[in-house]
Amino acid sequence: MQYQNRKIFKMLTLSASILAILNPGTSKATDVDWITVGDGFWDVSANWSSNPNLPGQNDDVSIDVGGSGLLATISHRSGNNTINSLASQENFALTGGTLTINNTSTISAAYTQTSGTLGGSGDITVTGLTRINNGSLAGTGTFFANGDTQLNGGSLSGSRTLQLNSAATWSDRFDINTGTTLRNTSGNTLAITNNFTSFGSGLIDNQGILSKTAGTGTTNIDARLNNTGTVNIQTGTLSLRGGSTSSGDFNVAAGSTLDFNGGTHNLNNINFGASTGTLSVFRGTVNTTGPLNFGGEVILDIATLNNNDAATLANYTQNNGTLGGPGNVTVSGLTRINNGSLAGTGTFFANGGIQLSGGSLSDSRTLQLNSAATWSDRFDINTGTTLRNTSGNTLAITNDFNTFGSGVLDNQGVLSKIAGTGVTRIDSSVNNTGTTNVQSGELRLSSAFTNQGTVTVSENAVFHVSNSNFANQGRIEGNGTIQTANAASSLVNSGVLSAGINGTGNLSIIGDYTQTETGFFDIQLGSLTDFDKLNVAGDLNLAGTLRIFSLNDYNPLDGDSFTIATFDDGVADLSDITGVFSNIVWAGFLPGVTFTASYFDHSIVLNASAASSAVPVPGAAWLFGTGLAGLIASKRNRVSVKS
């Protein structure tokens, strides 16, 4: 039995020896040392203590030339080699092939990679300069760059992490592929010094300072950014195309741009500091939590910006996309809405002027105009939304267009159609407590219109309320045309109707005119040929008060008459008038001047009677304002009705 065991042992030993000869790289090895004094190549076996074999997958490789302190450079230029670990006191260069390192390793001098692949599961620490010009940092371990780093090309692949623990520059394309991480540690700076595109859907974990310091063009980064440090854009454009999550700082210098371009970007309590550049949201989605304060211009284009807290911006331009969220937005400078949707539930305060040339309001968003505004093309005011023009502000319509939606246009200031000889149609309901001016073309309101302010219509212009009756509780004046919805619709005046603007004029109504008991029809008399006239292409239904004012101290002579209204509904009937003025009052005339009205089938004629007097009655406005209106001569139901 002992002999047989010895025989088996000898056979196993012989077999192991044969396997060692046939597969020298897999044999159990001791440390393998670099034995050449000076530079050399990895693939030359004479450089190794394992000669004639190269270091194998279980070998711990040591490179230390020693000597006078001059560093040698060991280059891996070809082949596919695997080792357990590497401890190098010399410069190491990977210029080709693949070197796989599966355990913790150190390079105490410089590391340069111009091609090839560094792989394996081992962590690698480089104390000196790391220079990546090309090739791939692959595998699963972490590459600790404790000295300065230059990224001039190459890539991360596998699940490799490149951790920058000292100053780094990034001058050309360096791809950060899926599953990999480029980490810039706290207190460290990674400077982007050129324009390039970095591909790959890995991660940039910025805990320190990431700065674009040079290149007036665009640097595109496809990797996702996790920013808990600071990102500075000092020149050109930094375009983040893979999404991001940030709770750190962004600083965007004047003339430079931070571009969120694709992916989802979550900005959590971001501090933009004294940024005066441009924040661009182009494609993708940006979600903000916490206040958003930006001192430059925000541009939204083919993207979604969900603002979940208060935002204060210097300037805002929307070319497309959607501004959503519950947060209020305040813009101190110019706002330009060219397309897209202002959505969400908050209020958008345009404090520095606004240009509306497209787009819409959606959800329950309110757009409040607190400074001069122009409206040049279709801008829809959808259900649940409000476009508010505040008191003292002017919203100028500068073109002909149709705007759709059943929201609310709340005009507290001045709404003026100042250009465009055609039709501007507004489908939303309109509440007017300010002034609505139609100076050119036609302003057509196709939904409910409530007027408690002033409507002024210039000569040759048309104010058209095309939805049922037009209820006026404010003031309507002008030399143009008021048009109701159709022949059966009426302008119902419970306020003031006055022809002319700052003088006498002719005001036309297409449709019926109804004056309620609380309504006033104001007429100015300047001479026998210069007085206000109302022309109605419809029926008259009268009540309320006719007020007559002297213009430029004019006093008619006894027997003078003035045709102040004509009306005809176009139907062959006996009369187009129902009712009479309940009161006729006048002011500014000599005390002996009195007036009566004659009502005909298609006209109203004002008749003057004059007695001798030298003292004129004070102006009506002064009398009304001081409570002396009772001094005005008044005739209640003193009329002459003629057929």
PyMOL commands that set and color helices and strands:
alter all, ss='L'
color gray80, all
select helices_A, chain A and resi 2-22+24-26+45-47+620-626+629-631
alter helices_A, ss='H'
color red, helices_A
select strands_A, chain A and resi 32-33+40-41+60-63+73-76+80-83+85-88+91-94+98-101+105-107+111-113+117-119+124-126+130-132+136-137+142-145+149-151+155-156+161-164+168-170+175-176+181-184+189-192+197-198+203-206+209-212+218-221+224-227+230-233+237-240+244-246+249-252+257-260+264-268+278-282+285-289+292-301+304-307+311-318+322-324+329-331+335-337+341-342+347-350+354-356+360-361+366-369+373-375+380-381+386-389+394-397+402-403+408-411+414-417+423-426+429-432+435-438+442-445+449-451+454-457+462-465+470-472+475-478+481-483+490-493+496-499+506-510+512-515+520-525+533-537+540-541+545-550+561-567+577-578+583-587+593-599+603-610+634-636+639-641
alter strands_A, ss='S'
color yellow, strands_A
deselect
rebuild
show_as cartoon
